[in-house]
Amino acid sequence: MEVSQRTAAALAAVAVLTVALVATARAADEPNAQAQIDHGKATYAEKCSHCHGPGMMNSGTITPDLRAFPDDRTRFVTTVKNGKNNKMPPWGDILSEDEITDLWAYVSSRRRP
C-alpha cells in the first residue's frame, strides 16, 4: 500500500510541475508574440502601408483588405517574398525572415472575424 501512495504522490508532483512548466512557457511566449506584433506593425507602416493603407485596407486601389486575408501563413509568406501578379513587387530580397514573420504576426492579429 505504501508503494502505491508514493507512486500517486510522485505522479501528482509530476502533474503539478507539468502544469507549472506549461504556464511558464505560455507566459514567456505572450511578451514575445506582442513584440512580434509591434515589430510587424512598424515594418508594415514603413514598407506596406503606402499601398495597403494605414488600416490594412486602401479603398480605391487594387490592393486587398488585409484584415480579410485568410489564415494561411504559407500563402502570406509566399506572396510577400515573391510578389503577386506583377502588381505587388517581391519583398524577399528586401525583408528578412524575421521581418516577414513579424508582419504575419501583425496581419494575423488584425484579422476580422
Summary of the structure (lengths in Angstrom):
residues: 113
radius of gyration: 21.6
end to end distance: 55.0
largest distance: 76.6
contacts: 264
relative contact order: 0.14
helix: 68%
strand: 2%
